[in-house]
Amino acid sequence: MLNIHNLTVSFGGEDLFSKITFKLEKGNRVGLVGKNGAGKSTLLKVISGDIENDGGTLALEKEVKIGFLRQDIDFVQGRTILEEAYQAFEEIVDLESKLAQINEELATRTDYESDYYTQLILDLDTVSTRYELLGGYNYQGDTEKILQGLGFQRTDFDKLTDTFSGGWRMRIELAKLLLQKNDILLLDEPTNHLDIESIIWLENFLKSYAGAIVLVSHDKMFLDNVTNRTIEISLGKIYDYKKPYSQYLVLRQEIREKQLQSQKNQDKEIKAKQQLIEKFRAKANKASMAQSLIKQLDKVERIEVDVEDNAVMNVKFGVSKQPGKVVVETKALSKSYGDKQVLSDVNLLIERSAKIAFVGQNGQGKSTLAKMMVNEIDYDGAIKLGHNVEIGYFAQNQAEYLDGEKTLLTTMEDAANDGNRMRVRDMLGSFLFGGDDVEKKVKVLSGGERNRLAICKMLLSPFNVLIMDEPTNHLDISSKNVLKKALQQFEGTLILVSHDRDFLQGLTDKVFGFKDKVIKEYLGDIDYFLEEHKLENLREAEKKTKVHMPKSSKKEAHSLNRQQEKALKQLKNKLSKIESQISTVEKEILNMDAELSEASESGMPTVSFFEKYQEKKDFLELLMEDWGALDDEVGAFS
């Protein structure tokens, strides 16, 4: 389908990656991973033809179509959501216009015997055939189906795209791409700004996609659920593994350890031969043997160990000054967007040094409340900030506020004050922007690099309360870990809006659950919250609320229960069986965890062990999903 050979791309005289080679075939679902700035998005742009390469070849099979979801999109203003989505069908829309024109002429003309009228009939047949062949009679239904799958309501279809945020506009662009039926899909961070429902829908769509997919994502669960191959870009080279992300991590580590051991053994052999050479050189009768050993050494192919990029940013969040005991208090807080009420009569008390996670599906008011706290949007009710409170705020689209024409250094210097202006270069260096990098314009940075710059810029202002809305969007996995460690050490008050369970684990001591206009407080971290809800992950927590129809009467309810008593018993038996299975699998995983903890002393487990381990965890997740569905069915009888 696509053959890439010895591909080289350079920026500023330096190779971003050099002589990389791989083949993309039908059915491949590739996770393209690597650090921010490694060249992931650039590689997608080269494959799509957006930018030219500096060497090597890209060979496409004949008539192969490529679709590319870019991080930066630009819509024509004045179009509705439907009108914009229909841009995926340019030829169909054009044919539709021609058909309308032909039919209008046929309806008004009366020269039935003329050559022109005959030609109109022929044109109508030709255009209609082509229209049907391209799916013209189905495209509107397909469009609506995919838009709904990505979270849009029918009532949204006639609204202008201008009225939607960048995240929702990204969904429209994704919908267009999925409707085009391309042979190769290039997806750059497709899950950013998607809620859980939409991510699950996209996962299922991509798993059944007939063509090839190359996607950049830092969502481990999404990568594991969608991909069957992982390509890592690191220090200008690529490493290709026929495994999804989690299995690739295990395999990569195992390969590297074998390489290190083989290199160690080879170094011993070489050292021993070098000692013999030095010994034999001193003796005339052994000179020929020394020369023979030298020739042997010259022929040895030195074992190389894959070089790892271990550079990490250095982040520290300091507290500006000590605030009062209560930092934020809300009374009768409400917020509506037109007819849609998001929050109603919310009363909260947030104390100094609290570590809080906002969780819930999109549209429940998490980001809205964060914006209200920093007085970015209007609201009803009252929000009172405590004594000495200084808020640091990282918005979901914080990187969009950066001026693309400014350099990194100018961006920082313009935001600095007299007290910290001399430190901006050091601060940029701690966020992996060193040397000449500071003279780059912001617009050339990757999404993750822009997020890093936005966090760095935020540190120029003092704060003791930190509110961060989806801070891990675009960040690579190592940067996520560094950010998490820095937030764990932050001594001020922390409020996090996130869908990422891995990131939230061990980071907060309180969870605010947003659902149906109400906020409920849970003491404990995200794992405690999920345990309380009998959920395995945040995906379950963020699924849409199921609406149960009220029973018409007691008499009817009693009659219905009699009829369904047998079915209810069967459901309860199934539920009991699954609970038993869950208990068994959890014990098996605990035993395997114990084996892993002992492995550091006895040596690394085999690949098959890790594959079995992952299978157990996947099976447990499926069991939990089945349990949740059955529990809902049983609950419907009560």
C-alpha positions as CSV (number, residue, x, y, z in Angstrom):
1,M,0.0,0.0,0.0
2,L,2.8,2.4,1.1
3,N,6.5,1.8,1.0
4,I,8.9,4.3,2.7
5,H,12.6,3.8,2.0
6,N,15.6,5.7,3.5
7,L,13.4,8.7,4.3
8,T,15.2,11.8,5.7
9,V,13.8,15.1,6.9
10,S,15.9,18.0,8.1
11,F,15.2,21.3,9.9
12,G,17.8,24.1,10.1
13,G,20.5,21.9,8.7
14,E,19.9,19.1,11.3
15,D,18.2,15.7,10.6
16,L,15.0,15.3,12.4
17,F,15.1,11.6,11.3
18,S,17.5,9.9,8.9
19,K,17.1,7.0,6.5
20,I,14.0,5.5,8.1
21,T,12.4,2.6,6.3
22,F,9.1,0.8,6.8
23,K,6.1,-0.6,4.9
24,L,2.5,0.1,5.5
25,E,0.0,-2.6,4.5
26,K,-3.8,-3.0,4.5
27,G,-5.0,-3.9,8.0
28,N,-2.0,-2.3,9.8
29,R,-3.1,0.0,12.7
30,V,0.1,1.7,13.7
31,G,0.6,3.6,16.9
32,L,3.3,6.2,16.2
33,V,5.0,7.1,19.5
34,G,7.9,9.1,20.8
35,K,8.7,12.2,22.7
36,N,7.3,15.6,21.9
37,G,9.4,17.1,19.1
38,A,10.7,13.7,17.9
39,G,9.0,14.1,14.5
40,K,5.8,12.2,14.8
41,S,3.5,14.9,13.3
42,T,6.2,15.8,10.8
43,L,6.3,12.2,9.5
44,L,2.5,12.3,9.1
45,K,2.8,15.5,7.1
46,V,5.5,14.0,4.9
47,I,3.3,10.9,4.2
48,S,0.3,13.2,3.4
49,G,2.3,15.4,1.1
50,D,2.0,18.5,3.3
51,I,5.7,18.9,3.4
52,E,8.6,17.6,1.3
53,N,11.2,15.2,2.5
54,D,15.0,15.8,2.1
55,G,15.9,12.3,0.9
56,G,14.5,8.8,0.3
57,T,11.4,7.7,-1.4
58,L,7.7,7.2,-0.7
59,A,6.0,4.7,-3.0
60,L,2.2,4.6,-3.1
61,E,0.1,1.9,-4.8
62,K,-2.0,3.2,-7.7
63,E,-5.2,5.1,-6.7
64,V,-4.5,4.9,-2.9
65,K,-6.3,7.7,-1.1
66,I,-4.8,9.3,2.1
67,G,-6.8,11.2,4.7
68,F,-5.1,13.3,7.3
69,L,-6.5,14.6,10.6
70,R,-4.2,17.6,11.4
71,Q,-3.8,19.2,14.8
72,D,-4.4,22.7,13.3
73,I,-7.6,23.1,11.2
74,D,-9.2,26.1,9.5
75,F,-12.9,26.2,8.6
76,V,-14.7,28.5,6.2
77,Q,-16.9,30.8,8.3
78,G,-20.7,30.8,7.9
79,R,-21.2,27.1,7.3
80,T,-23.4,24.9,9.5
81,I,-22.1,21.7,11.0
82,L,-23.9,19.6,8.3
83,E,-22.7,21.9,5.5
84,E,-19.1,21.5,6.7
85,A,-19.4,17.8,7.1
86,Y,-20.8,17.5,3.6
87,Q,-17.5,18.9,2.3
88,A,-16.3,15.3,2.6
89,F,-18.5,14.6,-0.5
90,E,-17.4,17.3,-2.9
91,E,-18.2,15.3,-6.0
92,I,-21.5,14.1,-4.7
93,V,-22.6,17.6,-3.7
94,D,-21.5,18.8,-7.2
95,L,-23.4,16.0,-8.9
96,E,-26.4,16.9,-6.7
97,S,-26.3,20.5,-7.9
98,K,-26.1,19.3,-11.6
99,L,-29.1,16.9,-11.0
100,A,-31.1,19.8,-9.6
101,Q,-30.3,22.0,-12.6
102,I,-31.1,19.2,-15.1
103,N,-34.4,18.4,-13.5
104,E,-35.4,22.1,-13.3
105,E,-34.7,22.4,-17.1
106,L,-36.6,19.2,-17.9
107,A,-39.6,20.5,-15.9
108,T,-39.8,23.9,-17.7
109,R,-38.8,22.9,-21.3
110,T,-41.4,21.7,-23.8
111,D,-39.2,21.1,-26.8
112,Y,-39.4,17.4,-26.4
113,E,-38.2,16.5,-29.9
114,S,-35.1,18.8,-29.8
115,D,-31.5,17.6,-29.7
116,Y,-30.9,19.7,-26.6
117,Y,-33.8,17.9,-24.7
118,T,-32.4,14.5,-25.7
119,Q,-29.0,15.5,-24.5
120,L,-30.6,16.6,-21.1
121,I,-32.1,13.1,-20.8
122,L,-28.7,11.5,-21.5
123,D,-26.9,13.8,-19.0
124,L,-29.5,13.0,-16.4
125,D,-28.8,9.2,-16.9
126,T,-25.0,9.7,-16.7
127,V,-25.1,12.0,-13.7
128,S,-27.7,9.8,-11.8
129,T,-25.6,6.7,-12.4
130,R,-22.4,8.4,-11.1
131,Y,-24.4,9.8,-8.2
132,E,-25.7,6.4,-7.1
133,L,-22.3,4.8,-7.6
134,L,-20.7,7.3,-5.2
135,G,-23.4,6.6,-2.5
136,G,-25.3,9.9,-3.2
137,Y,-28.6,8.5,-1.8
138,N,-26.9,7.5,1.5
139,Y,-24.4,10.2,2.3
140,Q,-26.7,12.4,4.3
141,G,-27.7,9.5,6.6
142,D,-24.1,8.4,6.9
143,T,-23.1,11.9,7.9
144,E,-25.7,12.2,10.6
145,K,-24.7,8.8,12.0
146,I,-21.1,9.6,12.3
147,L,-21.7,13.1,13.7
148,Q,-23.9,11.6,16.4
149,G,-21.3,8.9,17.1
150,L,-18.8,11.8,17.8
151,G,-21.1,13.4,20.3
152,F,-23.2,15.9,18.3
153,Q,-27.0,16.2,18.8
154,R,-29.5,16.6,16.0
155,T,-30.3,20.0,17.3
156,D,-26.6,21.0,16.7
157,F,-26.6,20.1,13.0
158,D,-27.9,23.5,11.8
159,K,-25.7,25.6,14.1
160,L,-22.7,27.5,12.6
161,T,-19.3,25.9,13.2
162,D,-18.1,29.4,14.3
163,T,-20.1,28.9,17.5
164,F,-18.2,25.8,18.6
165,S,-14.9,25.5,20.4
166,G,-11.7,24.2,18.8
167,G,-12.3,20.8,20.3
168,W,-15.8,20.4,18.8
169,R,-14.5,21.7,15.4
170,M,-11.9,19.0,15.5
171,R,-14.7,16.5,15.8
172,I,-16.3,17.9,12.7
173,E,-13.0,17.5,10.8
174,L,-12.7,14.0,12.1
175,A,-16.2,13.2,10.9
176,K,-15.3,14.5,7.4
177,L,-12.2,12.3,7.3
178,L,-14.1,9.2,8.4
179,L,-16.8,9.8,5.8
180,Q,-14.3,10.0,2.9
181,K,-13.5,6.3,3.0
182,N,-9.7,6.7,2.5
183,D,-7.4,3.8,2.1
184,I,-4.9,5.2,4.6
185,L,-5.9,7.3,7.7
186,L,-3.3,9.6,9.3
187,L,-4.6,10.7,12.7
188,D,-2.7,13.2,14.8
189,E,-4.0,13.1,18.5
190,P,-7.6,12.2,17.5
191,T,-8.7,11.7,21.2
192,N,-7.8,15.2,22.3
193,H,-11.1,17.0,23.3
194,L,-13.2,13.8,22.9
195,D,-15.2,12.6,25.8
196,I,-15.3,8.9,26.8
197,E,-18.4,8.1,24.8
198,S,-16.9,9.5,21.7
199,I,-13.5,7.8,22.3
200,I,-15.2,4.4,22.7
201,W,-17.2,5.0,19.5
202,L,-14.0,6.0,17.6
203,E,-12.2,2.9,18.9
204,N,-14.9,0.6,17.6
205,F,-14.9,2.4,14.3
206,L,-11.1,2.2,13.8
207,K,-10.9,-1.5,14.9
208,S,-13.2,-2.4,12.0
209,Y,-11.6,0.0,9.5
210,A,-10.6,-1.9,6.3
211,G,-7.6,0.2,5.3
212,A,-4.4,1.2,7.1
213,I,-4.1,3.6,10.0
214,V,-1.2,5.5,11.4
215,L,-2.1,7.4,14.6
216,V,-0.2,9.6,17.0
217,S,-1.6,9.4,20.5
218,H,-0.4,9.5,24.1
219,D,-3.5,7.7,25.4
220,K,-2.2,4.3,26.4
221,M,-5.6,2.7,26.6
222,F,-6.6,4.0,23.2
223,L,-3.4,2.7,21.7
224,D,-3.9,-0.7,23.3
225,N,-7.5,-1.0,22.1
226,V,-6.9,0.2,18.5
227,T,-3.4,-0.6,17.3
228,N,-1.7,-3.9,16.3
229,R,1.7,-2.4,15.6
230,T,3.9,0.2,17.2
231,I,6.6,2.4,15.6
232,E,8.7,4.5,17.9
233,I,10.7,7.5,16.7
234,S,13.7,8.2,19.0
235,L,16.8,10.3,18.3
236,G,16.3,10.2,14.5
237,K,15.7,6.5,14.2
238,I,12.6,4.3,14.2
239,Y,11.9,1.0,16.0
240,D,9.2,-1.1,14.6
241,Y,7.3,-3.7,16.7
242,K,4.3,-5.9,15.6
243,K,2.7,-5.3,19.0
244,P,0.2,-2.8,20.5
245,Y,1.7,-0.2,22.9
246,S,1.8,-2.0,26.3
247,Q,3.2,-5.2,24.8
248,Y,5.7,-3.1,22.8
249,L,7.0,-1.5,26.1
250,V,7.6,-5.0,27.6
251,L,9.2,-6.3,24.4
252,R,11.4,-3.2,23.9
253,Q,12.7,-3.5,27.5
254,E,13.4,-7.2,27.0
255,I,15.3,-6.6,23.8
256,R,17.3,-3.8,25.3
257,E,18.3,-6.0,28.3
258,K,19.4,-8.8,25.9
259,Q,21.4,-6.3,23.9
260,L,23.1,-5.0,27.1
261,Q,24.0,-8.5,28.2
262,S,25.3,-9.5,24.7
263,Q,27.3,-6.3,24.6
264,K,28.7,-7.0,28.0
265,N,29.8,-10.5,27.0
266,Q,31.3,-9.2,23.8
267,D,33.3,-6.5,25.6
268,K,34.7,-9.2,27.9
269,E,35.8,-11.3,24.9
270,I,37.3,-8.3,23.1
271,K,39.2,-7.3,26.3
272,A,40.6,-10.8,26.7
273,K,41.8,-10.8,23.1
274,Q,43.4,-7.4,23.5
275,Q,45.3,-8.6,26.5
276,L,46.6,-11.6,24.5
277,I,47.6,-9.3,21.7
278,E,49.7,-7.1,24.0
279,K,51.2,-10.2,25.6
280,F,52.1,-11.9,22.3
281,R,53.5,-8.7,20.7
282,A,56.4,-8.7,23.1
283,K,57.5,-12.2,22.0
284,A,59.0,-12.7,18.5
285,N,57.7,-16.2,18.2
286,K,54.2,-15.1,19.0
287,A,54.0,-12.1,16.6
288,S,52.0,-14.0,14.0
289,M,49.5,-15.1,16.6
290,A,49.1,-11.4,17.6
291,Q,48.5,-10.4,14.0
292,S,45.9,-13.1,13.6
293,L,44.0,-11.9,16.7
294,I,44.1,-8.3,15.5
295,K,42.5,-9.5,12.2
296,Q,39.8,-11.3,14.2
297,L,39.0,-8.2,16.1
298,D,38.8,-6.1,13.0
299,K,36.1,-8.5,11.6
300,V,34.0,-8.4,14.8
301,E,30.7,-6.7,14.4
302,R,30.2,-4.6,17.5
303,I,26.9,-5.1,19.2
304,E,25.0,-1.9,19.6
305,V,22.5,-1.1,22.2
306,D,19.4,1.0,21.1
307,V,20.1,4.5,22.4
308,E,17.3,5.9,24.6
309,D,16.3,9.5,24.8
310,N,16.3,10.1,28.5
311,A,16.0,13.9,28.4
312,V,13.1,15.0,30.7
313,M,11.8,18.4,31.7
314,N,12.4,19.7,35.2
315,V,9.2,21.1,36.6
316,K,8.6,22.6,40.1
317,F,5.5,24.4,41.2
318,G,6.2,26.8,44.1
319,V,3.6,28.3,46.4
320,S,3.5,32.1,46.3
321,K,2.3,32.9,49.8
322,Q,0.1,31.2,52.4
323,P,-3.6,31.7,51.8
324,G,-6.4,31.4,54.4
325,K,-7.9,28.1,55.4
326,V,-10.8,28.3,52.9
327,V,-9.6,29.1,49.4
328,V,-12.8,28.8,47.4
329,E,-16.5,28.8,48.5
330,T,-19.5,28.7,46.3
331,K,-23.2,29.4,47.2
332,A,-26.2,28.5,45.1
333,L,-24.0,28.4,42.0
334,S,-25.8,27.8,38.7
335,K,-24.9,28.1,35.0
336,S,-26.9,27.8,31.8
337,Y,-26.0,28.1,28.2
338,G,-29.3,29.2,26.6
339,D,-31.9,26.6,27.5
340,K,-29.4,24.1,28.6
341,Q,-28.6,24.2,32.3
342,V,-25.2,22.7,33.2
343,L,-25.0,23.3,36.9
344,S,-27.7,24.0,39.5
345,D,-27.5,25.2,43.1
346,V,-23.9,24.1,43.7
347,N,-22.5,24.7,47.2
348,L,-18.9,23.8,47.6
349,L,-16.1,24.5,50.2
350,I,-12.5,24.0,49.1
351,E,-9.9,24.2,51.8
352,R,-6.2,25.1,51.7
353,S,-3.8,22.3,50.3
354,A,-6.7,20.2,49.1
355,K,-6.0,18.0,46.0
356,I,-9.1,17.6,44.0
357,A,-10.1,15.8,40.7
358,F,-13.1,16.9,38.6
359,V,-14.5,13.8,36.8
360,G,-17.5,13.2,34.7
361,Q,-18.5,13.0,31.0
362,N,-18.1,16.1,28.8
363,G,-20.9,18.7,29.0
364,Q,-21.5,18.1,32.8
365,G,-19.8,21.4,33.8
366,K,-16.2,20.5,34.8
367,S,-14.4,23.0,32.6
368,T,-17.3,25.5,33.1
369,L,-16.8,25.5,36.9
370,A,-13.0,26.0,36.4
371,K,-13.7,29.0,34.2
372,M,-16.1,30.4,36.7
373,M,-13.5,30.2,39.5
374,V,-11.1,32.4,37.5
375,N,-14.0,34.7,36.5
376,E,-13.6,33.9,32.8
377,I,-17.4,33.4,32.3
378,D,-20.6,34.8,33.9
379,Y,-22.7,32.7,36.3
380,D,-25.6,32.9,38.8
381,G,-24.9,32.6,42.5
382,A,-21.7,33.5,44.3
383,I,-18.0,32.4,44.3
384,K,-15.9,33.8,47.1
385,L,-12.1,33.5,47.0
386,G,-10.3,33.2,50.4
387,H,-7.7,35.5,51.9
388,N,-4.4,35.8,49.9
389,V,-5.7,33.4,47.2
390,E,-3.7,33.6,43.9
391,I,-4.9,31.3,41.2
392,G,-2.8,29.8,38.4
393,Y,-5.0,28.6,35.6
394,F,-4.1,26.3,32.7
395,A,-7.0,26.1,30.3
396,Q,-7.8,23.1,28.1
397,N,-6.8,25.2,25.0
398,Q,-4.1,27.1,26.8
399,A,-1.6,26.6,23.9
400,E,-4.0,28.4,21.5
401,Y,-3.5,31.6,23.4
402,L,0.2,31.6,22.4
403,D,1.2,34.0,19.6
404,G,2.6,31.8,16.8
405,E,4.7,34.6,15.3
406,K,6.7,35.2,18.5
407,T,9.8,33.3,19.4
408,L,9.9,31.1,22.6
409,L,12.2,33.6,24.2
410,T,10.0,36.6,23.4
411,T,6.9,34.8,24.6
412,M,8.5,34.3,28.0
413,E,10.1,37.7,28.2
414,D,6.9,39.5,27.4
415,A,5.1,37.6,30.2
416,A,7.9,38.1,32.7
417,N,8.3,40.8,35.4
418,D,11.5,42.5,36.6
419,G,12.0,39.8,39.3
420,N,12.0,36.8,36.9
421,R,13.0,38.2,33.5
422,M,16.6,37.1,34.0
423,R,15.5,33.5,34.6
424,V,13.5,32.9,31.5
425,R,16.3,31.1,29.6
426,D,16.9,28.8,32.6
427,M,13.2,28.1,32.8
428,L,13.0,27.3,29.1
429,G,16.0,25.0,29.5
430,S,14.3,23.1,32.3
431,F,11.4,22.5,29.9
432,L,13.8,21.1,27.2
433,F,14.0,24.3,25.2
434,G,17.8,24.9,25.2
435,G,20.3,26.6,22.9
436,D,19.0,27.9,19.6
437,D,15.5,26.3,20.3
438,V,14.6,29.5,22.2
439,E,14.8,31.5,18.9
440,K,12.2,29.2,17.2
441,K,8.8,30.7,16.4
442,V,5.9,29.2,18.4
443,K,4.1,28.2,15.3
444,V,6.7,25.5,14.4
445,L,6.3,23.7,17.7
446,S,4.4,20.4,18.1
447,G,1.3,20.3,20.1
448,G,3.1,18.8,23.1
449,E,5.9,21.4,22.9
450,R,3.4,24.2,22.9
451,N,1.8,22.7,26.0
452,R,5.2,22.6,27.7
453,L,5.8,26.2,26.8
454,A,2.3,27.2,28.1
455,I,3.1,25.5,31.4
456,C,6.5,27.2,31.6
457,K,4.9,30.6,30.9
458,M,2.3,30.0,33.6
459,L,5.1,29.6,36.1
460,L,6.1,33.3,35.6
461,S,3.0,34.3,37.6
462,P,2.7,33.6,41.4
463,F,0.0,31.3,42.6
464,N,-1.1,29.1,45.6
465,V,-4.1,27.6,44.0
466,L,-3.5,25.7,40.7
467,I,-6.4,24.8,38.4
468,M,-5.5,22.7,35.4
469,D,-8.0,21.6,32.7
470,E,-6.8,18.6,30.7
471,P,-3.1,19.5,31.1
472,T,-1.9,16.2,29.6
473,N,-3.4,16.8,26.1
474,H,-0.6,16.5,23.5
475,L,2.0,15.6,26.2
476,D,4.1,12.5,25.6
477,I,4.1,9.8,28.3
478,S,7.4,10.7,29.9
479,S,6.3,14.4,30.1
480,K,3.0,13.3,31.7
481,N,5.0,11.4,34.4
482,V,7.3,14.4,35.1
483,L,4.2,16.7,35.4
484,K,2.5,14.3,37.7
485,K,5.6,14.1,40.0
486,A,5.8,17.9,40.1
487,L,2.1,18.2,41.0
488,Q,2.5,15.5,43.7
489,Q,5.2,17.8,45.3
490,F,3.1,21.0,45.0
491,E,2.2,22.2,48.4
492,G,-0.7,24.5,47.4
493,T,-4.3,23.7,46.5
494,L,-4.7,21.6,43.3
495,I,-7.8,21.2,41.1
496,L,-7.5,18.9,38.1
497,V,-10.0,18.3,35.3
498,S,-8.9,15.0,33.5
499,H,-10.2,11.8,31.9
500,D,-6.8,10.1,32.5
501,R,-7.0,7.6,35.3
502,D,-3.2,6.8,35.1
503,F,-2.4,10.5,35.6
504,L,-4.9,11.0,38.4
505,Q,-3.8,7.9,40.4
506,G,-2.1,8.9,43.6
507,L,-2.4,12.6,42.7
508,T,-5.6,13.7,44.5
509,D,-7.2,13.1,47.8
510,K,-10.7,14.1,46.9
511,V,-12.9,13.6,43.8
512,F,-15.8,15.9,42.7
513,G,-18.1,13.8,40.5
514,F,-20.2,15.9,38.0
515,K,-23.5,14.4,36.9
516,D,-26.9,15.7,36.0
517,K,-26.2,19.4,37.1
518,V,-25.1,18.2,40.6
519,I,-21.6,17.9,42.1
520,K,-21.0,15.1,44.6
521,E,-17.9,15.0,46.8
522,Y,-16.0,11.8,47.5
523,L,-13.1,11.6,50.0
524,G,-10.2,9.6,48.6
525,D,-8.4,9.3,45.4
526,I,-9.6,8.3,41.9
527,D,-9.3,4.5,42.7
528,Y,-11.6,5.0,45.8
529,F,-14.1,6.8,43.6
530,L,-14.2,4.0,41.1
531,E,-14.4,1.4,43.8
532,E,-17.3,3.2,45.3
533,H,-19.1,3.1,42.0
534,K,-18.0,-0.6,41.4
535,L,-16.2,0.6,38.2
536,E,-13.0,-0.6,36.7
537,N,-12.1,2.7,35.0
538,L,-13.2,6.3,34.2
539,R,-14.7,5.1,31.0
540,E,-17.5,3.5,32.9
541,A,-17.9,6.5,35.1
542,E,-18.3,8.8,32.2
543,K,-20.8,6.8,30.2
544,K,-24.1,8.6,29.6
545,T,-26.9,8.3,32.2
546,K,-29.5,5.7,31.4
547,V,-33.0,6.9,31.7
548,H,-35.6,4.4,33.0
549,M,-39.2,4.8,32.1
550,P,-41.5,5.2,35.1
551,K,-43.9,2.3,35.9
552,S,-47.5,3.1,35.0
553,S,-49.1,1.7,38.1
554,K,-48.6,-0.7,41.0
555,K,-51.0,-3.2,39.5
556,E,-49.1,-3.3,36.2
557,A,-45.8,-3.4,37.9
558,H,-46.9,-6.4,40.0
559,S,-48.2,-8.2,36.9
560,L,-45.0,-7.5,35.0
561,N,-42.8,-8.7,37.8
562,R,-44.7,-12.0,37.9
563,Q,-44.1,-12.5,34.2
564,Q,-40.4,-11.6,34.5
565,E,-39.6,-13.3,37.7
566,K,-37.9,-16.2,35.9
567,A,-35.9,-13.8,33.8
568,L,-34.8,-11.9,36.9
569,K,-33.7,-15.1,38.5
570,Q,-31.6,-16.0,35.5
571,L,-30.0,-12.5,35.4
572,K,-29.1,-12.8,39.1
573,N,-27.5,-16.2,38.5
574,K,-25.5,-14.8,35.7
575,L,-24.5,-11.8,37.9
576,S,-23.4,-14.2,40.7
577,K,-21.4,-16.3,38.2
578,I,-19.6,-13.2,36.8
579,E,-18.8,-12.0,40.4
580,S,-17.2,-15.3,41.1
581,Q,-15.2,-15.1,37.8
582,I,-14.0,-11.5,38.7
583,S,-12.9,-12.7,42.2
584,T,-10.9,-15.6,40.6
585,V,-9.2,-13.4,37.9
586,E,-8.4,-10.7,40.5
587,K,-6.6,-13.4,42.6
588,E,-4.7,-14.6,39.6
589,I,-3.6,-11.1,38.7
590,L,-2.4,-10.5,42.4
591,N,-0.4,-13.7,42.2
592,M,1.2,-12.6,38.9
593,D,1.9,-9.2,40.5
594,A,3.8,-11.0,43.2
595,E,5.8,-12.9,40.6
596,L,6.7,-9.6,38.9
597,S,7.8,-8.0,42.2
598,E,10.2,-11.0,42.8
599,A,11.4,-10.9,39.2
600,S,14.0,-8.2,39.9
601,E,16.0,-10.8,41.8
602,S,15.5,-13.8,39.7
603,G,15.6,-12.2,36.2
604,M,13.0,-10.8,33.8
605,P,9.9,-13.0,33.0
606,T,9.4,-14.2,29.5
607,V,7.4,-12.4,26.8
608,S,4.7,-15.1,27.1
609,F,4.3,-14.2,30.8
610,F,3.6,-10.6,30.0
611,E,1.2,-11.5,27.2
612,K,-0.7,-13.8,29.6
613,Y,-0.6,-11.0,32.3
614,Q,-2.1,-8.5,29.8
615,E,-4.7,-11.1,28.7
616,K,-5.8,-11.5,32.3
617,K,-6.2,-7.7,32.8
618,D,-8.1,-7.4,29.5
619,F,-10.4,-10.3,30.5
620,L,-11.0,-8.6,33.9
621,E,-12.0,-5.4,32.2
622,L,-14.5,-7.3,29.9
623,L,-15.9,-9.0,33.0
624,M,-16.4,-5.7,34.8
625,E,-18.2,-4.3,31.7
626,D,-20.5,-7.4,31.6
627,W,-21.1,-7.1,35.3
628,G,-22.1,-3.4,34.9
629,A,-24.5,-4.2,32.1
630,L,-26.1,-7.1,34.0
631,D,-26.4,-5.0,37.2
632,D,-28.3,-2.3,35.2
633,E,-30.7,-5.0,33.9
634,V,-31.3,-6.3,37.4
635,G,-31.8,-2.7,38.6
636,A,-34.5,-2.1,36.0
637,F,-36.8,-4.6,37.8
638,S,-36.7,-2.7,41.1
